[in-house]
């Protein structure tokens, strides 16, 4: 059984709001399309900002035997995947409030090779991406009996899908000098997954430089874009209108779009500002902003022009001292996790961005993040504070639960 510890007194802190801090919004004068602000303009913005409070309310240790590589919220559970091929379910009610209750619901050891790199949930199905080049589908059951468990439904590509493609020579692609494979296969680590809003399509990207689209009803691979990037693809984001964003170790972000129903995706834009590989992508709630995290230690904010649909870089968020590994967005907040073992919370005021909080406590790089609102505060109309839970996992094998409270502006 894992152990849950409270860290209130040790980690309780006020957000650091000093206009000389390097974590405040910064720009690069050498890069066009990015606004430049002086320290005086930073001070003007910061002077009117409410102070955020944050603290770590729980640490789950010894749950996984290896580092935490992915996480996703589904219903009352937090699902975590690790590099030891394991997915675990954690009762979020127990994590956020009742510290002494039994919170570990169930776990499933996945028969794959390598880390669980990404997970998404649609209805009663969990999709997981793996380092052994496969995507696995799990049925979530036990809602009536409260005895939750995961049952393996399929491994993508399915045997039927592989067999049909195998019979037709045109479905074969050159993998290596003397080896061919069907185009439905990922040939390296599946690094990220995303679901369409209606849950009918699953998107996957891989270190094999391909983007694939799958139908969730029968798990058939519908489309594969080979050589989508010049290097491994690490990140994926999907807008409600169907635009697909892919981030790669080749330092670029590419935007893919369908011209019309029934056609394949085509490349419509290449976003180039980062100086190192792109590790993480996240869209704002209104989808007008795209955020990208890179090994160059910066988070780039990209704005979509409503008139012509072009996406341009408008801000660079700096403060992390090592690579940005993960991003999460909720409301008007951007949350970033880094190899420097810290988590930062950013807020945008127009095109100004400031760091509201720096959360420290992990003893290794922060590999994955997810966020949700604290609904207890939402139910109190007299409380003018917005409160959120942040779940983080890292190479220290710990899962941490944080609460951040921000007074209304």
Secondary structure in CASP SS format (residue, H / E / C, confidence):
PFRMAT SS
TARGET T0000
AUTHOR 0000-0000-0000
METHOD secondary structure of the structure
MODEL  1
X C 1.00
X C 1.00
X E 1.00
X E 1.00
X E 1.00
X C 1.00
X C 1.00
X H 1.00
X H 1.00
X H 1.00
X H 1.00
X C 1.00
X E 1.00
X E 1.00
X C 1.00
X C 1.00
X C 1.00
X C 1.00
X C 1.00
X C 1.00
X C 1.00
X C 1.00
X C 1.00
X C 1.00
X C 1.00
X E 1.00
X C 1.00
X C 1.00
X C 1.00
X C 1.00
X C 1.00
X C 1.00
X C 1.00
X C 1.00
X C 1.00
X C 1.00
X C 1.00
X C 1.00
X H 1.00
X H 1.00
X H 1.00
X H 1.00
X H 1.00
X H 1.00
X H 1.00
X H 1.00
X H 1.00
X C 1.00
X C 1.00
X C 1.00
X C 1.00
X E 1.00
X E 1.00
X E 1.00
X E 1.00
X E 1.00
X E 1.00
X E 1.00
X E 1.00
X E 1.00
X E 1.00
X C 1.00
X C 1.00
X C 1.00
X C 1.00
X C 1.00
X C 1.00
X E 1.00
X E 1.00
X E 1.00
X E 1.00
X E 1.00
X E 1.00
X E 1.00
X C 1.00
X C 1.00
X E 1.00
X E 1.00
X E 1.00
X E 1.00
X E 1.00
X E 1.00
X C 1.00
X C 1.00
X C 1.00
X E 1.00
X E 1.00
X E 1.00
X E 1.00
X E 1.00
X E 1.00
X H 1.00
X H 1.00
X H 1.00
X H 1.00
X H 1.00
X C 1.00
X C 1.00
X C 1.00
X C 1.00
X C 1.00
X C 1.00
X C 1.00
X E 1.00
X E 1.00
X E 1.00
X E 1.00
X E 1.00
X E 1.00
X C 1.00
X C 1.00
X C 1.00
X C 1.00
X C 1.00
X C 1.00
X E 1.00
X E 1.00
X E 1.00
X E 1.00
X E 1.00
X E 1.00
X E 1.00
X C 1.00
X C 1.00
X E 1.00
X E 1.00
X E 1.00
X E 1.00
X E 1.00
X E 1.00
X C 1.00
X C 1.00
X C 1.00
X C 1.00
X E 1.00
X E 1.00
X E 1.00
X E 1.00
X E 1.00
X E 1.00
X E 1.00
X C 1.00
X C 1.00
X C 1.00
X C 1.00
X C 1.00
X C 1.00
X C 1.00
X E 1.00
X E 1.00
X E 1.00
X E 1.00
X E 1.00
X E 1.00
X E 1.00
X E 1.00
X C 1.00
X C 1.00
X H 1.00
X H 1.00
X H 1.00
X H 1.00
X H 1.00
X H 1.00
X H 1.00
X H 1.00
X C 1.00
X C 1.00
X H 1.00
X H 1.00
X H 1.00
X E 1.00
X E 1.00
X E 1.00
X E 1.00
X E 1.00
X C 1.00
X C 1.00
X E 1.00
X E 1.00
X E 1.00
X E 1.00
X C 1.00
X C 1.00
X C 1.00
X C 1.00
X C 1.00
X C 1.00
X C 1.00
X E 1.00
X E 1.00
X E 1.00
X E 1.00
X E 1.00
X E 1.00
X C 1.00
X C 1.00
X C 1.00
X C 1.00
X C 1.00
X E 1.00
X E 1.00
X E 1.00
X E 1.00
X E 1.00
X E 1.00
X C 1.00
X C 1.00
X C 1.00
X C 1.00
X E 1.00
X E 1.00
X E 1.00
X E 1.00
X E 1.00
X C 1.00
X C 1.00
X C 1.00
X C 1.00
X C 1.00
X E 1.00
X E 1.00
X E 1.00
X E 1.00
X E 1.00
X C 1.00
X C 1.00
X C 1.00
X C 1.00
X C 1.00
X C 1.00
X C 1.00
X E 1.00
X E 1.00
X E 1.00
X E 1.00
X E 1.00
X E 1.00
X C 1.00
X C 1.00
X C 1.00
X C 1.00
X C 1.00
X E 1.00
X E 1.00
X E 1.00
X E 1.00
X E 1.00
X C 1.00
X C 1.00
X C 1.00
X C 1.00
X E 1.00
X E 1.00
X E 1.00
X E 1.00
X E 1.00
X E 1.00
X C 1.00
X C 1.00
X C 1.00
X C 1.00
X C 1.00
X C 1.00
X E 1.00
X E 1.00
X E 1.00
X E 1.00
X E 1.00
X E 1.00
X E 1.00
X C 1.00
X C 1.00
X C 1.00
X C 1.00
X C 1.00
X C 1.00
X E 1.00
X E 1.00
X E 1.00
X E 1.00
X E 1.00
X E 1.00
X C 1.00
X C 1.00
X C 1.00
X C 1.00
X C 1.00
X E 1.00
X E 1.00
X E 1.00
X E 1.00
X E 1.00
X E 1.00
X C 1.00
X C 1.00
X C 1.00
X E 1.00
X E 1.00
X E 1.00
X E 1.00
X E 1.00
X E 1.00
X E 1.00
X C 1.00
X C 1.00
X C 1.00
X C 1.00
X C 1.00
X C 1.00
X E 1.00
X E 1.00
X E 1.00
X E 1.00
X E 1.00
X E 1.00
X E 1.00
X E 1.00
X C 1.00
X C 1.00
X C 1.00
X C 1.00
X C 1.00
X E 1.00
X E 1.00
X E 1.00
X E 1.00
X E 1.00
X E 1.00
X E 1.00
X C 1.00
X C 1.00
X E 1.00
X E 1.00
X E 1.00
X E 1.00
X E 1.00
X E 1.00
X C 1.00
X C 1.00
X C 1.00
X E 1.00
X E 1.00
X E 1.00
X E 1.00
X E 1.00
X E 1.00
X E 1.00
X E 1.00
X C 1.00
X C 1.00
X E 1.00
X E 1.00
X E 1.00
X E 1.00
X E 1.00
X E 1.00
X E 1.00
X E 1.00
X E 1.00
X C 1.00
X C 1.00
X C 1.00
X C 1.00
X C 1.00
X E 1.00
X E 1.00
X E 1.00
X E 1.00
X E 1.00
X E 1.00
X E 1.00
X E 1.00
X C 1.00
X H 1.00
X H 1.00
X H 1.00
X H 1.00
X C 1.00
X C 1.00
X C 1.00
X C 1.00
X C 1.00
X C 1.00
X E 1.00
X E 1.00
X E 1.00
X E 1.00
X E 1.00
X E 1.00
X E 1.00
X E 1.00
X E 1.00
X E 1.00
X C 1.00
X C 1.00
X C 1.00
X C 1.00
X E 1.00
X E 1.00
X E 1.00
X E 1.00
X E 1.00
X E 1.00
X E 1.00
X E 1.00
X E 1.00
X C 1.00
X C 1.00
END
